[in-house]
Amino acid sequence: MSSFHPHEIKVQEGSGSAAGLRIAIVVSRFNNLVTDRLLSGALEALSRSGASRDHVEVFRVPGAWEMPVLVTHLTRSARFDAIVCLGCVVRGDTPHFDYVAGENAKGLSSAARESGIPVMNGVLTTNTMEQALDRAGGKMGNKGAEAAHGAVEMANLLRSFRSAQG
């Protein structure tokens, strides 16, 4: 039985260049102490990746619950190559966290699957505000920047795949 080695297999990856890509960022106003930092991280990452200021649009929504409705409309508009969603849901003493976080994740993944447009879930779901701040530019990095990088890579990978399909 022979085994494959990674250098013997064709591997396709998306480029990290945002040049020419149209990116939407949907950001929650709720917990804006965190979400503003996530947005800054995402915008900085896109800028460093070569995104044009004219090709990046930011949409503010009240909270994570409202994101899927807007994201569904954005994917249907065919105006964007990828969508980055940024928010913060902190666990409290009631089950509200589970409903908001769960429906947000389901809605975003549904919009991505139905449209074929990458929708990056940069919505933090943490137990404490400290954990959220750690992930919004603190000791755990900036998940907004990570979501933006993922959006660029996925948009380029899909673009490459579609062009190869002819």
Secondary structure, 3 states (H helix, E strand, C coil): CCCCCHHHCCCCCCCCCCCCCCEEEEEECCCHHHHHHHHHHHHHHHHHCCCCHHHEEEEEECCHHHHHHHHHHHHHHCCCCEEEEEEEEECCCCCHHHHHHHHHHHHHHHHHHHHCCCEEEEEEEECCHHHHHHCEEECCEEHHHHHHHHHHHHHHHHHHHHHHHC
